[in-house]
Amino acid sequence: MPLLHYSNRLECLIVPLAQELEKRDPFDSAEIVVPNFSLEKWISLKLAQFQGIAANLRFITLEKAINEGLQKKLSGRFYALLKSETTQCLLLEVLRKKLKTSDPLWLPVRSYITPKTKLSPEAGEHRLYQLAGRLTHLFMEYELSRNDEILTHWLAGRNAFDQGSLGTESWQRELWSELFGPEGKVTRHNRSARQSESVEFQPELYTLPQLCRLYSSESKQQNSILYSQSSNNKLKPLHIFGVSYLSSFHQKALTEQLANLRDIHVYTLNPCMEFWEDVQSFGESKAAARRSLEAERQRFEKYEVLSETEIEMG
């Protein structure tokens, strides 16, 4: 189940994190989700200051934590995550084929790749590669944040917003369907992989949102490829620290799926009114700094000042 830890200062969140980590077996690794490498180092240093040592900490991304959690609950299915590089290569192949047609749908794309101004073949290929990379990123963002608003309509064969048949959404939908539609390249590959009886069969390819939907549908149907959840096989707690934004997909994956497999502790900043009294004004900050300097001065005054002769004599 999700457990929330709030504070208006990041330093204060280290305390509940350290307290939760103290409950584990010191020989067990603790998984901590962080948004960047800098925060990973900062957490390690702060935990070492608080506990005296920071050991057996495994810092991972949120996507990896979700994937590993689902992997342990899926059996009898040989799959791999679809890499962005693979999607980009597939889009390059589809774009090259579409740009050779006279279909007016692809006129805006064709005008961008081969403009009226003189452009070398290398520059055109570079533009095509960049366009495929940008579309790969957009399709992933649609899956993470706009699945119900966009991709559900695309899967049904209609546009979500653009009512025109030659607009930007139309050719984007056509490209997406060529990969992930009912007869798309990735869909056909997965169908062949499931039906293959060869020893060297290829794994099915899924994006992480597709994998979560697969898990959810099979879990509801109580399919035999899932084994039932019990308290004995529950995974170790997952700690999510300092993540400021979660897409709609990540929110659903954490609360509706991963939370059923393991306890989730979320440590996040919260500027709510209850914490306002803890915020220091400019004058209070200056007063605290003066008190700190005065304490340091008094500490040094306790030491006896040696003369130059005493220093030379050692």
Summary of the structure (lengths in Angstrom):
residues: 314
radius of gyration: 27.9
end to end distance: 64.3
largest distance: 96.7
contacts: 787
relative contact order: 0.16
helix: 58%
strand: 10%
